[in-house]
Amino acid sequence: MTNPAERLVDLLDLEQIELNIFRGRSPQESLQRVFGGQVAGQALVAAGRTTDGERPVHSLHAYFLRPGIPGVPIVYQVERVRDGRSFTTRRVTAVQRGRTIFNLTASFHMPEEGGFEHQLPPAREVPGPESLPTVAQEVEKHLGTLPETLERMARRQPFDIRYVDRLRWTTEEIKDAEPRSAVWMRAVSPLGDDSLVHTCALTYASDMTLLDAVRIPVEPLWGPRGFDMASLDHAMWFHRPFRADEWFLYDQESPIAVGGRGLARGRIYDIEGRLLVSVVQEGLFRRLER
C-alpha cells in the first residue's frame, strides 16, 4: 500500500480484541514519540466503534500524559459512560506497555433542528488553495533542491498542506510577526464515505500545524529548531458535517505563551467559509540544549 491517504485509513482501522478493547498500530518512525494526532484519531475511532453509528461526534477533550513509543502497539480501553436519548458519552484510555499515555472523552449527539443558526465570518480573506504552492515546492524553491529526508516525508504525508503566508526562514523574517498561521489542507486522495473515518482523519490533521502559531514570533518554522514542543491537551468541537478529502482552511492563532506553555486555537472552514470545527490546544515548549 503506497498511497499515504490509504495508509492513514489503514492506521485508523483498529483491531477489536474484546467488547470495549481495541488495538492500534504504531508505525516505526524516526521520531522521538508517536505523533499525537495519530493517538487522538485512533482513540476517537475506538470510541465511535462502541456507539450505534447514528450519532456523530460533536466534541472531544483529551490529555497527552506520556510520549508514545513508535513501533509499539497501543491498546485503547473504552468506558461506556452514558447512552442517553440524545447524547452518548465515551471515555477512552490509551495504554502502551502497561502505562497510560493518553485519555480522551468524546460526546456524540443525535442531529436535531436548533431553530436558529449563526457564525462569525472568517477573520480574513485568503487566497484559494489551488493558487498556493505545496510545502515541498516552497522548500525546493528556497533551497534549490528538496532534501532527501523531506522528499521521503512528502511522499508519506497523508495531507496536502499549503501555507497561506509564505514560509519564513530567518530571524529577520519573523521580526514583529503576529502569532498567527493559516493553512489549507485536504487528504491526498479520497478517504471513502464513512463519516467516522473523515472525523478521525481531521482529528489527526488538527494536531499537525496548530502549535505553529505559538512559535511564529519566536523562531522560523523552517530550519534549525531552538525549542522542543509537545502537545499537552487537545479539545475539538464539530459543528457541521465535512469531508477531510476536500479542501478546508485551518486558521490558527496563539493568544498567549507564558511559563513554558503556549495556548493555540484554530477554526476550520470549508472552501465556502462555513465554520466546520473549532480547536483549542495547549503545548509545552522547552529550549533545546546546544
N, C-alpha and C positions, 0 to 999 in steps of 0.2 A: 504494500500500500504506500504510494508515493505522494498522494495529494495531501497537503497539510490540513485542509478542512476535514477530509475523511479521517485523518489521524486524530483530529480533535473529537469528532463524533465517536470514534472508537474508544478514546480515552474516557469519555463521559458515559460509556456503556458499562456500568458496573456489574460485577458478578454477585448474584444473590446467594449467600451461603447459609442464611437462616431467615425466619419470617421478617425480622427487623434488622438484619445484619447484612451488610454489603461489603465487597472488597473492590478497591480501585487500584489500577496500575499506577506506578510512579516511574516514568521513564528515567533511565540512567542519563543524566545530563551533566555537562561540565559546569554546574552551578554549585554554590555553597549550600543552598537549600532548595526545597521544592517550591516552585512558583505558587504564590498564594492564590492566584486566580484559579489554578487547577484544583486546589483543595476546596475552595468555595464552590466551584462549579460541580465537582463530584458530590460534595455534601448535599447540595440542593437536589441533585439527581436522586440521591438516596431518600431524601425527604419526600420528593414527588412520587417516587415509586410506591410509597405506602399510603397514598391517597387514591380516591376513586377516579382521578383524572379529569373530573368535571369542573374543578375549581382551580383557576390559575393562581400562581403565587403572586401576592401583592406586596410583600415586604420580607426582608431578611435582615438579621442582625448577627454579626459574627465577631469572634475574637481569635486572633492568631496567638497561640500560647507558647509554642515551641517551634523551632525551624524543622521542617520535614526533611528526611534524608532521601536524596534522589536514588532511584533504583529499588527502594524497599516498598512493598505493597502497603496500602493504607486501608484500615478497616473502619467502616462507618456504622455506628450503632445508633438506631433511630428510636426515640421515645415518642409514642403517640399521645401527646399531651391532651389534645381536645379534638373531638369531632362534633361540631355544633350544627345548627340548622343552616347557617350562612358561612361560618368560618371553620377552618381546620388548622390546627397548630401542631408543628413537629419540632422536636429538639434533636439535634444530631451531634454526636461526639466522634471525632476522628482520632483513631489510635494507631500508633506506629511503634512496633517493638515494645508493646505494653505501656506506652506513655501517651497521654492525651496531648495532641498537638494543636487541636482546633475545636471550637464549639460554634454551632450555628443554630439559631432559632428562626424558623420560617413560618409565615402565616399565609394561608390560601383562602380566597374569598370567592363565593359564588357570584358571578356577574349579575348586576342589577341596575335598574334605572335610578339615577340620583335626583332627577328633577331639574338640575341646572349644571352647567359646566363653565369653567373659566380657566385661563392660564395667562401668565405674563409672557410677552413675546420674547424671543431670543435677545440677549443683551447687545448683540452687534450683528451686522450683516457680514457675511464671509463669502469668499469665492466658492464655487461649487467644487466637488471632489475631482471631477474629470479634468479640471484646469490646473490641478496641483500635481507636482512630481511625487513619486513614491519616495520613501526614506532612502532606499538603495540608490535611486537616481540622484538625490541631493548629496549623498555621501560621495558617490562616484564623481560628481561634478566638482566637489570641493577637493578631493584627494587625487583626482585624475584617473584613479582605478579603484575598484571595490576590493578591499582586503579579503583574503580567503575566508577568514573567520566570519566576517559579516555576510559574505556570499552564502556560506552554509546556513547561517541563521535566517537569511532572507528566503532561502528555499524551503525552510521548515516552518516558517511563520504562517499560522492559520488565518491571520487577518491582514488585509491590505490597509496600511496606515499612512495617511497623508496629513502632514502638519500644515495648519492654516498659515502660521507665521514661519518664515524661513528658519532653518536651524542655525543656532549660534555656536560659534567655535572658540571664541576668545573672551577674556575677561572684559575687554573694551566693548564688545558687542552686548554684554549684559548690563552695562552701566545704566542705571535708572530704569531697568526693566521691571515691570509690574509682575507680581506672582500670578500670572495667568497663562493658560495654554489652551489650544483647541486643536482637535484632530478629527478628520473624517475617518471612519472605519467601515469595513464590511468583511465578512468571511470571503476567502479567496475563491470559493466555489460553493454551489448550493448545499444546504445542510439537511434537505428533506423537509417534511411537513409536520413533524412532531413539535408542537409548541413548547414542550418542556425542554427539548434539545436547544431550541433557539434562546430560551430564557437562560439556560445554564451556560450556553456559549457566550452570551453577552455578559453574564456574571464573570466568566473567565476573562473576557476582554476588559472589563471595567477596572481591573487591577493593573493593567499594563502600563498606563501612562498617567494615572491620576496624580501620583506624587511628584510628577514633573513640575507641577505648578509651584510646589514648595521650593524646589531647587533653583528655579529660573533666576531669582535675584542674587543667588549665591555663587553659582558656578555654571559654566556652559553645560548643556545637556549632552554634548558630544565631545569626546576627547578624554584626557586623564580625569579620573574621579578623585575628589578630595573628601567625599563623605560616603559612608555606607548607609543604606536606608533599608528599613523593613516595615512592613505593614503591621500595625497593632490591632486595629479593629476596622470593621467594614459594615456599612449599612446601605441598603438599597430599597427603594420604593418603586414598584412597577405600576405605571398609570394606564397605559394603553397597550393593546397587542402590537407586536412587531415581528420582523424577521431579521435575524442577525446576519443574513447573507444579502441584505440590501443596505445601501449607504445610510449611516447615522452619524450625526455630528456630536462629538463629546466635548462640551465646553467646560473647562476646568479652571478653578481659582483656589488660592490659599489665603484665607482671611487672617491667619496668624501662624507664626512659628516661634516657639519660646520653650526654654527648658529642655532642649534636645528632642522636642516633639513638634511636628508640623501638622496642621489640620488642612485637609483639602476637600473640596466639594465639587461635584460635577453634575451637569444637566445633559441628558442625552435626547436629541431631537431627531425626527426623521427629516427627509430632504424637503418636506413641505413646511417645516418649522413647528410641527406638533411635538409637545413635550411627551416623551415616552417613559423615561426613567430618571429618578433623582438618586444621587450617590453621595455619601459622606465617608471619609476615611481619615484616620489619624496614623501617622507614620513616625517611626523612631529614626533619628539622624545622629550619627556619630562620626567625628572626624577620623579619617584613616591615618594610621601611623606610617610615616615615610622612613 
